[in-house]
Amino acid sequence: MDMNTFFNDLQNKISKAVENSPAKDIEKNVKSMMTQGFSKLDLVTREEFDIQTQVLAKTRAKLEALETRLAALEAKAAPVSPAAVSPAAGVQAEPKVEIAKGEVL
């Protein structure tokens, strides 16, 4: 018997012993329990998470650009005092809404 045959036989016997051992059954049971547990949770895949991260980054960039544009437009506009606006004309000043940087909408 040559050495290759001996090692191949040994490898086959070890593989069969591992397949028939209780450790293999325990591994299968643990995997199935974990799969059932994860299926009950509201989880997303890594790919979905990465896509949403990219969407959020783009949205934040657009928000910052709009904030900058709004600040420039507000600076350009002539300041209107509340006394100058006639309530009889039905024109009312809009309330100012501020969004802090990093705040999630």
Secondary structure, 3 states (H helix, E strand, C coil): CCHHHHHHHHHHHHHHHHHCCHHHHHHHHHHHHHHHHHHHCCCCCHHHHHHHHHHHHHHHHHHHHHHHHHHHHHHHCCCCCHHHCCHHHCCCCCCCCCCCCCCCC
